[in-house]
């Protein structure tokens, strides 16, 4: 999670993209919890690869360590100070690369019910897609094992897209191959890629299998993040998960479910929902809001919003309907 999230600006200017909340919880928190649930065994360590400490500072690091500790695991922070690709990012966590491990890119969310095959040398998580030519996909042999990774195939190879989550029975083997990739200077558009390490393991005859997730949700830009927020709220409602804090204040307010409303929120003379996430201590008054994310400590008044994304500590009073405001903005 070392990138600056440029496609999600202005929301990623002050908060790293994986810590932006979706349906009331930061993206990376949901992802780590979902992976832990699928693994269904004790986790010893969660390693986070962050970028420049000037942006991913001590507060971010401490939040992530607490996330790991909440799973009964040790949290470790590593730094990727230059954007040299996924393979390089993994190697920045070299001291942690031993034994069974999962590698995940922290800008995606999943829903999955499969049981992970831990006897395989590696499992690549996939999602069936309608337009495989737009993705990296897996190619299988007659035994169903993955034999090749094909990027944006012009001819049909399979409809199983690689989503960026991998299990390795011994990640030390991947470490060895990625070290060779870096020593030999094998780069693509100036970056070292995880795929080159994976392909080397396949060439050695390692058994790669796939597990297909039920849902794969991206958080790459504002429009996609809002869609993911809508999907996740729907899933949480189906699961019967609590979506309202006990100390919110409602006054002449209509809440159209599903909505997530965080602790200390105040909603007066307003209609909120469906598919709205409201952050802690935010005040919404004389407004109608649907299909939107409003983060914490903001004040929204006299608004009629749909498909809006509003950051923390924002003051908004106006007639715009589709807006994107980063932290500490004022529009009055």
C-alpha positions in Angstrom: 0.0 0.0 0.0 2.8 2.4 -0.9 1.1 4.3 -3.7 -0.2 7.8 -3.3 -3.7 7.0 -4.8 -3.6 9.7 -7.4 -6.8 8.5 -9.1 -8.7 9.1 -5.9 -7.6 12.7 -5.3 -8.5 14.9 -3.6 -9.6 12.2 -1.0 -6.1 10.6 -1.0 -4.2 13.9 -0.5 -4.3 13.7 3.2 -5.3 10.1 3.9 -3.7 7.1 2.2 -6.2 5.4 -0.1 -6.3 2.1 1.8 -7.4 4.0 4.9 -10.3 5.7 3.2 -13.5 4.2 4.8 -16.0 2.3 2.7 -19.3 1.4 4.5 -17.8 2.8 7.7 -14.5 0.9 7.7 -11.1 1.6 6.1 -10.5 -0.4 2.9 -7.5 -2.2 4.3 -9.2 -3.1 7.5 -12.0 -4.9 5.6 -9.5 -6.7 3.3 -7.3 -8.0 6.1 -10.3 -9.2 8.1 -11.8 -11.0 5.0 -8.5 -12.7 4.2 -8.1 -13.8 7.9 -11.6 -15.2 7.8 -10.8 -17.3 4.7 -7.5 -18.6 6.1 -9.3 -19.7 9.3 -6.1 -20.2 11.3 -3.9 -18.2 13.6 -2.0 -15.4 11.9 1.5 -14.7 13.2 2.3 -11.4 11.5 0.8 -8.8 9.2 3.4 -6.8 7.2 2.4 -3.6 5.6 4.6 -2.0 2.8 4.1 1.7 3.0 5.5 4.6 1.0 7.2 7.8 2.1 7.1 8.4 5.9 6.2 12.1 5.1 2.9 10.9 3.8 2.4 7.5 5.5 3.5 8.8 8.9 3.6 7.4 12.4 -0.2 7.7 13.0 -0.8 5.6 9.9 1.8 3.0 11.0 0.3 2.8 14.5 -3.2 2.3 13.1 -2.0 -0.6 11.0 -0.1 -2.2 13.8 -3.2 -2.0 16.0 -5.1 -3.7 13.1 -2.7 -6.6 13.1 -2.8 -6.9 16.9 -6.6 -7.0 16.7 -6.1 -10.3 14.9 -3.7 -11.6 17.5 -0.8 -11.0 15.2 2.4 -8.9 15.2 2.3 -5.9 12.9 5.4 -4.8 11.0 6.0 -1.8 8.9 8.2 -1.7 5.8 8.9 1.2 3.4 9.0 1.3 -0.4 10.5 4.7 -1.0 10.6 4.5 -4.8 7.8 3.2 -7.1 9.6 0.3 -8.6 6.7 -2.2 -8.9 5.0 -5.0 -7.1 8.0 -7.3 -7.1 10.2 -4.6 -5.5 7.5 -3.8 -3.0 7.3 -7.4 -1.8 11.1 -7.5 -1.5 11.0 -4.4 0.8 9.5 -6.8 3.3 12.3 -9.3 2.9 12.7 -10.2 6.6 9.1 -11.4 6.7 9.3 -13.5 3.6 9.3 -17.0 5.0 6.8 -19.8 5.5 3.1 -19.7 4.4 1.9 -16.2 3.5 -0.7 -14.2 1.6 0.3 -11.3 -0.6 -2.5 -8.7 -1.2 -2.8 -5.4 -2.9 -4.7 -3.1 -0.5 -7.0 -1.2 -2.9 -9.6 -3.9 -3.4 -12.4 -5.6 -1.5 -13.7 -9.1 -1.8 -16.6 -11.4 -0.9 -15.5 -15.1 -0.9 -16.8 -18.4 0.5 -14.2 -20.8 -0.8 -11.9 -23.0 1.3 -8.2 -22.3 0.5 -6.2 -25.3 -0.8 -3.1 -25.0 1.4 -1.6 -28.1 -0.2 -0.9 -26.3 -3.5 2.5 -24.5 -3.8 0.5 -21.4 -4.5 -3.1 -20.2 -5.0 -4.0 -17.2 -7.1 -7.3 -15.6 -6.3 -9.4 -14.9 -9.4 -12.8 -13.5 -10.4 -14.8 -14.6 -13.4 -15.3 -11.5 -15.7 -17.3 -10.6 -18.7 -14.5 -9.0 -20.7 -11.3 -10.9 -19.9 -9.4 -9.0 -22.6 -9.3 -6.1 -20.3 -7.5 -8.0 -17.5 -4.6 -10.2 -16.6 -6.0 -13.8 -16.7 -4.9 -17.3 -15.8 -4.3 -20.2 -18.3 -4.9 -23.7 -17.0 -3.8 -27.2 -18.1 -6.0 -30.3 -18.3 -5.5 -30.9 -14.6 -6.9 -27.5 -13.8 -3.5 -26.2 -12.6 -2.4 -22.7 -13.6 0.4 -22.8 -16.1 0.6 -19.2 -17.4 -0.4 -15.6 -16.6 -1.6 -13.7 -19.7 -2.0 -9.9 -19.6 -5.0 -8.6 -21.6 -5.2 -11.4 -24.1 -6.3 -10.6 -27.6 -7.5 -14.2 -28.0 -9.6 -16.0 -25.4 -7.5 -17.7 -22.8 -9.9 -17.9 -19.8 -12.4 -15.6 -18.0 -10.6 -15.8 -14.7 -9.1 -12.4 -13.9 -6.2 -12.1 -11.4 -7.4 -9.8 -8.6 -4.1 -9.3 -6.8 -4.3 -11.7 -3.9 -1.9 -14.7 -3.7 -1.2 -17.5 -1.3 2.2 -19.2 -1.1 2.9 -22.3 0.9 6.5 -21.1 1.3 6.9 -17.4 0.2 10.6 -17.9 0.6 10.6 -19.5 -2.8 9.0 -16.4 -4.3 11.6 -14.3 -2.5 14.5 -16.2 -4.1 13.0 -15.8 -7.6 12.3 -12.1 -7.1 15.8 -11.5 -5.9 17.0 -13.1 -9.2 14.7 -10.8 -11.1 16.1 -7.8 -9.4 19.7 -9.0 -9.8 19.2 -9.5 -13.5 17.4 -6.2 -13.9 14.3 -7.7 -15.4 11.9 -4.8 -15.5 8.7 -3.8 -17.3 8.1 -0.1 -17.9 10.8 0.6 -15.2 9.3 -1.7 -12.6 10.0 -5.2 -11.1 6.8 -7.3 -11.2 5.6 -10.1 -9.1 4.5 -12.0 -12.2 8.2 -12.6 -13.2 8.8 -14.4 -9.9 5.6 -16.4 -10.3 6.4 -17.5 -13.8 9.9 -18.7 -12.7 8.2 -20.9 -10.0 5.8 -22.2 -12.6 8.7 -23.1 -14.8 10.1 -25.1 -11.9 6.9 -27.2 -11.9 5.4 -25.7 -8.8 1.7 -26.4 -8.5 -0.4 -23.3 -8.9 -4.2 -23.4 -8.4 -6.9 -20.8 -8.3 -9.7 -19.9 -6.0 -12.5 -17.8 -7.3 -14.1 -15.0 -5.2 -17.8 -14.2 -5.3 -17.3 -10.5 -5.5 -14.4 -8.3 -6.4 -14.8 -4.6 -5.7 -12.2 -1.9 -6.6 -11.6 1.4 -4.9 -9.5 3.0 -7.6 -11.3 6.3 -8.2 -14.3 8.2 -6.8 -17.0 6.6 -9.1 -15.8 3.1 -8.5 -15.4 3.7 -4.7 -19.0 4.9 -4.5 -20.2 1.9 -6.3 -18.2 -0.3 -3.9 -19.7 1.5 -1.0 -23.2 0.8 -2.3 -22.3 -2.9 -2.8 -20.8 -3.3 0.6 -23.7 -1.7 2.4 -26.0 -4.1 0.6 -23.9 -7.1 1.7 -23.7 -5.8 5.3 -27.5 -5.4 5.4 -27.8 -9.0 4.1 -25.5 -10.2 6.8 -27.5 -8.5 9.5 -24.4 -6.4 10.5 -25.0 -3.4 12.8 -25.0 -0.2 10.6 -25.9 2.5 13.2 -23.9 3.5 16.2 -26.0 3.7 19.4 -25.2 7.4 20.1 -26.4 9.1 16.9 -28.9 11.9 17.1 -31.9 11.9 14.8 -34.3 14.8 14.7 -37.1 14.9 12.0 -34.8 12.6 10.0 -35.6 9.8 7.6 -33.0 7.1 7.1 -33.5 4.9 4.0 -31.6 1.7 4.5 -29.0 0.5 4.0 -26.9 3.3 5.5 -23.9 3.3 7.8 -24.0 6.0 10.4 -21.0 6.4 12.8 -20.8 7.4 16.4 -21.7 11.0 17.3 -23.4 11.8 13.9 -26.3 14.3 14.0 -29.0 14.3 11.3 -31.7 16.9 11.5 -34.5 17.8 9.1 -32.9 15.5 6.5 -33.4 12.4 4.4 -30.3 10.2 4.2 -30.1 7.1 2.0 -30.2 4.7 0.5 -26.5 3.6 0.3 -24.9 6.4 2.3 -22.0 6.1 4.7 -21.8 8.9 7.4 -18.6 9.3 9.4 -18.2 10.1 13.1 -19.5 13.4 14.5 -20.7 14.7 11.1 -23.7 16.9 11.1 -26.3 16.8 8.3 -29.2 19.2 8.3 -31.9 20.4 5.8 -30.5 18.0 3.2 -31.2 15.0 1.1 -28.3 12.6 0.4 -28.2 9.3 -1.4 -25.5 6.9 -2.8 -22.7 8.9 -1.1 -19.8 8.8 1.3 -19.5 11.6 3.9 -16.6 11.2 6.3 -16.0 12.5 9.8 -16.3 15.9 11.5 -18.0 17.5 8.5 -21.1 19.8 8.4 -23.5 19.4 5.5 -26.5 21.8 5.1 -29.0 22.7 2.5 -27.7 20.1 0.2 -29.3 17.7 -2.3 -26.6 15.2 -3.0 -26.3 12.0 -5.0 -23.0 10.1 -5.9 -21.1 12.6 -3.8 -17.8 11.8 -1.9 -16.9 14.2 0.9 -13.9 14.0 3.1 -13.2 14.9 6.8 -13.6 18.3 8.4 -15.6 19.6 5.4 -18.1 22.5 5.5 -20.6 22.3 2.6 -23.6 24.5 2.1 -24.9 24.7 -1.4 -27.0 23.4 -4.3 -24.5 21.2 -6.1 -25.7 17.6 -6.5 -22.6 15.6 -7.5 -19.5 16.8 -5.7 -16.1 15.5 -4.7 -14.5 17.4 -1.8 -11.3 16.4 0.0 -10.4 16.9 3.7 -10.6 20.5 5.2 -12.6 21.9 2.2 -15.2 24.6 2.5 -17.9 25.3 -0.1 -20.5 27.8 1.1 
